[in-house]
C-alpha cells in the first residue's frame, strides 16, 4: 500500500472533456489512463463532463459512449482505480450500476451545494455496490460556511467516505477556502476533498490552502484540461507538493512526460484565462449564463459583465435563467 | 492623485518580449500602451526582455530598436509612466540617459540577488536624472533571507525608492515569499515590490502573499505574457484584488477588454506551463540552462531533469555553464 499525505484524483478524462467538446476517443482514453496508471496516479475519473448520462443536446453529445471509455480506462489500469461522476437528475442509478459492472470503483455523487438531499439514494447505492464514495458539493462559493457544513453533514450521514468542496466557478478566494475547509474538518469525521477551477488563477493557491487546512483528497487535471480556465494542473501540483515534502505517491517525471507527450497533443488549444472565464470567476456564476448574459446585454444595451456580477450577488442558480433578462432590463433602466 | 493600495507595473512590453522572440513593433507597443494608459495602469515597462541593450546575438535581437519602442509608448501615455529595465553589464548609463531623455520616468536596476553592489552607479544616476528608481533582485530564491535583506539594504542605501524581490525562475513557494517579504518589510524603510513567474502555477498565490505581508508594488503581465510560464496575469490580479477590496486604481473592464482584444492577438501561442518551464521552476535554475542540460543529458545518457535539480541544489549561476557537463558526468558515474 502506498503511503500518501494527499490523494490525487485526475479529472482530465472527465472535467477535461468540457475543454475538447466531449470528443474523447477510446484510443485517447487508453493512452492517457495507461500513462496515469504507470505514473502511479491513484484515481482516474472518466465520464462525460457533466457526469454519467451527460451526453445530450443540452450538455453536449459525447463522441464516444462513456461506458466504452470507462471500459477502455479500466482495461489498462493495473493499480489506479477508475472513478465516475454522477449528478442525480442527469445520471441514473442504472448508469451507476453499469459503470460499476464495467469496473469503476469510485463513485462521485455531485449536487448543487444546497441540494445534498438529492444525493442520498445514489450515495447509498454506491456504498452497497462496494464503491468508494465521494459527495461532491458544487458551486460551494454560493453559500455561507454554516450552510456548507450542514449540506456536507448530509452527505456524510448518507455514507460518503469523503466530502468535496467544489469551486465550480473558480470563484473562491484563498481565505474563503481556508474558512470552509477548516469548518468541515472540525465538524465532519470523513475525509475532506477540494476541487478547484483556475478562473481567477487561484487553483493552485486554493488547493494548497485546502491541504494546509486538512483536506487530504484533491483533484488535478493534467495540463489544466477542464471546464472554464481548467483545474489545478496535476503535474505542477505534484511538483509543488514534492517541494513541500507532502507525498502523493505519484512519479513526478512520468507525470511531466505524459503531460507533454500524451495530453498536450489532445488539447485543441492550450488552456488559458480568457475574458469569458475570468468574468465567470469574478462574478461567481454558472458558465451557462455567459451566452444568455451576452444576448441580454445586446438587447438592453448594457455590459454583460454588469449582468453577470448582479446575478452573482443575487446567487441565481441554474434553472433561473429568466432572471438574466430581468437583471438586464433593470440595469438598463438604472443607466437612463 | 489616484489612491492605491497596490501599485501595479505592467511588464508585458518588457518581460513579454521573451515570449514573442523580441518581435514587438511600434504599432503593437502603441496600441498596448495606449490601452493600458486608458485603463489607468500607473507604470508600463518597455525594454528588451533582458533590459536596455539586451538586443544581441546572445540574448536575442529585437526586431525594432527599443528606444523607438520607448518613444512610441511615451507618445501615447497621458497618465501612465513608462519604465525601463537595466541590468548593469548588459545596459549602460548612456542607454539609461537616452531612455530618460525620450521620456522614461521609472528606472528598474536589476542584478543577481548576490550582486546588488553593481547597481550603485546606475541607481544613483537614475536618481540624479529625477527618475523613480527600483532595485530589482533577481533569482531571489537562491539565497537565504538574511542575505536577501543585506543585498536589499545596499540598494536602499544607493537611493532606490523601492526594492523588488524577483522570483525569476518561478521557484519560490508561498511560505518562502512570506518569510522574505516580512523580513524586508521589517528591515527596510523603502517600498517593497514583488515580481512573480508562474512556472509552478504560484504567481498569483505568491503575489497575494507578498501583498498580505506588506509589498505595495507588484508586477503583472497581461495574458501572462512573459518569460518561462509568464508572470502574474494582470487583468486577473486586478479582478482578485478588487474582490479583496484592495484598490489598484485600474479600470477592471478596460483591462479585461484590452487583454482579449489587443494583447491576445499578439501572442504566438497562449502561455502555459510546459514540461520545460515546470522543471525550471521545480529545480530553481536559469532558463538558459535548459538547452545545455538537454545536450549534456544526451551525451552522458542521464535525465536532463536530474542535472537541473542538482544544479539548483548547488545554486549554480549564469557564467558557470561548464558545471552542467561536470554534473552530468557525475550523475552518469553514479548510475553505473
Interface residues (C-beta under 8 A of the other chain):
Chain A: X173 X174 X200 X201 X202 X203 X204 X205 X208 X223 X224 X232 X233 X235 X236 X237 X239 X240 X242 X243 X244 X252 X253 X256 X257 X259 X260 X264 X269 X270 X271 X272 X273 X274 X275 X278 X279 X281 X282 X303 X305
Chain B: X173 X174 X200 X201 X202 X203 X204 X205 X208 X223 X224 X232 X233 X235 X236 X237 X239 X240 X242 X243 X244 X252 X253 X256 X257 X259 X260 X264 X269 X270 X271 X272 X273 X274 X275 X278 X279 X281 X282 X303 X305
